[in-house]
Each structure stands twice: as C-alpha cells, then as structure tokens.
Amino acid sequence: MSQTDNIYSKPLTQVDGFTFDEQVVQVFPDMIKRSVPGYEKIIHMIAMITERCAVENSNLYDLGCSLGAATLSMRRGLNNKKGCQIIAVDNSAAMVERCQQYIHAYKSDTAVAVLCDDICNIQIENASVVVLNFTLQFLTPEKRLTLLTNIYNGLLPGGVLVLSEKFLFDDSVSHQLLIDLHLDFKRSQGYSELEISQKRSSLENVLISDTLEAHFARLKTAGFSHNNLCYQCFNFGSIISIK
Ligand code: GEK
C-alpha cells in the first residue's frame, strides 16, 4: 500500500540531493500523482499508444520504470498481443524490488522482465514501443543523446518513443506563469510551502530540464524525424517520436 508523501513536511537542517531510496519507494505513487500534473492521463495515454503502435513479436521498453505504472499500462494496451515482451529497467534496487512485486501481483500472458540496471547499459532491440516517462531528465545531459540514439537504432520502422518530461520555456513570461501554475497544482494537492521549497532544493542539480526546442533538436540528431507533443499540462508533457 502506498503511503502519503510527507518526506519534506518537517524542517530539515540540511536538504540532501533527491534519491530514489526506500523512503521514496514507500510514498512514490502518492508523490508522483501529487507532483506531476497529468501523470494519470499520461499513464492512460501509454496504454492507448501501445494498443495502436505495438506489433506482434516485438519488445517494449519502460526505461526508468519506478514501480511499473507505465509497464502495467503497456501490458493492458498489449492485450496479449502475440510474442511481445516488456523490459522494465530502473537503477534503484528499492524500486525494482517493489516493482517486481506489483507486476507479478497481476496475472497476464505477456512476459515482463524487470531489470535493475542503468538504462544507458541496455541494448534496445526489435522494439515497437519505448517509454521514457519522466526519466531522461535524471540522466546527466551528456548521456542523453547516446541513449536516444540507442533507442532510435533499436526501434523497428514505425516504432514509437514516448518521452515525458518537465519542460523549460524560452519565453520567460510564459515560463514563469507555467511554473507558478505547477506550484498552485502542488498546493492544491495539499503540499505546504515548506514541502514545496525543500523538495525543490533536493531536486536542484538532480532533475535537469530542457526546453521543448532542445528536446526536438536532440531527437532529430538521434535520428527521429517525426516528433510532436502529444500531451501537455503546464510545464509537464509528453513527446511522441516515430521512427
Ligand atoms: C512512472 N517512469 O511511474 N537508469 C535507470 N533508472 C534511472 C536512471 C538510470 N540512469 N536514472 C533515474 N532512474 C515512472 C516514473 S521516476 C520520475 C519515473 C520521477 C530512475 C529512478 O530510479 C526513478 O525510479 C525513475 O528513473 C524516475 O511512469 O520520480 O519524477
């Protein structure tokens, strides 16, 4: 059972850099729902994209799977399509352990492998759907292009990448408004000013966002020539890229 996220509710003498440890695992479903506007819509959208884009006898990847919400959504969308398997990867041992329990709690004919590894070490092959749901932003910027190039190379023609991120905006006025709206969203979810500010400090230098333009340019360099936003809520959203 997921607990309520109150990790940053008490004043801390020192706010350490955010890590996906056991404490975070325990509250993760609550934390991500109350922090990412549109998270549940995106998870639902991943099932719809899978239903349309996954092909028989192919692999599907959930890179930075956390507790496997996107994996479960892909598995629903697959609806037992013949010969498909899902490979879910995360480098947090605590996440992977809990993810395996969640995935195996539901019966399905679709094979799911949950791997504890760095997504940069994974060979992507024979893929019809790859999901990076709020994971790329945690990778050091120098590693991002190599990962996207590996994904492009491992996708089948017509295969898709779903890339969800927190975005920056070149236009400073709309950038500020979208940030303020996100903070209003967090307040509306019951987070206090102290929680919001301590969480923001913990994510500094850990979560590094890019502008939409930077994402599109990098995706193009990686090989993707068909890139579009398929969802946006304030400064969060998903890009769909087609090989
Ligand atoms: C969801 N996709 O619920 N290799 C593997 N995993 C990594 C790496 C890496 N190099 N860097 C970070 N992670 C999920 C939510 S959370 C997003 C994704 C968030 C993992 C990290 O351990 C964490 O579980 C996940 O990426 C990011 O749809 O918490 O904002």
Residues whose N, C-alpha, C, O or C-beta is under 5 A from the ligand:
A	BS01	GEK	F20 G64 C65 S66 A69 A70 V89 D90 N91 S92 M95 D117 D118 I119 N133 F134 T135 F138
